[in-house]
Amino acid sequence: MKTIKVALAGAGAFGIKHLDAIRLIDGVEVVSLVSRDLATTREVADKYGIDHVSTDLAESLALKQVDAVILCTPTQMHAAQAITCMEAGKHVQVEIPLADSLAGAEQVAALQRQTGLVAMCGHTRRFNPSHQWLHKKIGAGEFNIQQMDVQTYFFRRSNMNALGQPRSWTDHLLWHHAAHTVDLFAYQTGGSIVAANALQGPIHPGLGIAMDMSIQLKSSTGAICTLSLSFNNDGPLGTFFRYIGDTGTYIARYDDLIDAKDNKIDVSQVDVSMNGIELQDREFFAAIREGREPNASVAQVLPCYRILDQLEQQLAQSA
């Protein structure tokens, strides 16, 4: 089996999650690490046994041995960098979100169609065993979603990442965090989103973004979704998904799943790992080896970004 050689851009919190995941996957090696601070990048690279480090993505793309790139860079760089990777002939996985505009997302999708390269976006909820368990139950006709109620809550009043380190960019409730649920709702219902509404709270004077948001969605299947998002919530933190269906109610939080009676459901046998990032990466590399479209391909997630664009326009008009 030929080893897939990977360049990873972004040595922050999510880059490290991918480095940890790739350690568990046979036949894959990270050969180049790119990030904006050379000293920090070299420190991370040394820990993971990566020889090449750079602050310039173009330098990594010029390495002939690089087959694929994983982008864990700031949101506003995703679309342009994904395009640059494919122009260099590299397969690419972009951490969520694919872009911070519909135009950017559509440009990435268009180039993927033109090149035929594997281009995938990190919509991790498709891969978490908890959501996979429900997806299989839905596919078997044993459960149909009537309503999803989702809470995405963080306490983030300054630009800090998941490791408590300063960020060079501003996170966004709509284009990043809502993208998870908008895509998952369509994926789990098996329909398309036919109605979408949004409200947002005051704009933070320093960060320049809304810190609270409420979104309503309706699927072509008839199912509805209510999503509440906040950067003001002081715990518990994370995202909680309540699936209300015709044969039961389930609550998912990352890789944990419970039923309406608070009984824990064993999802450990759903896939080869309980780590959603690892499963996401395994799908990326499998698609490259097998020459096929991956789950969460750019083409599959593009409808999500069309909905985000609609919601952004709606919020702008109501401001």
Secondary structure, DSSP 8 states (H G I E B T S, - for coil): ---EEEEEE--SHHHHHHHHHHTTSTTEEEEEEE-S-HHHHHHHHHHHT--EEES-HHHHHT-TT--EEEE-S-GGGHHHHHHHHHHTT-EEEEES-S-SSHHHHHHHHHHHHHH---EEEE-GGGTSHHHHHHHHHHHTTS--EEEEEEEEE-B-SS-B-TTS-B-SS---IIIIIIHHHHHHHHHHHTS-EEEEEEEE--B-TTT-SBSEEEEEEEETTS-EEEEEEESB--SS-EEEEEEEESS-EEEEETTEEEETT--B---TTSSS-S-HHHHHHHHHHHHHHHTS--TTBHHHHHHHHHHHHHHHHHHHHH-
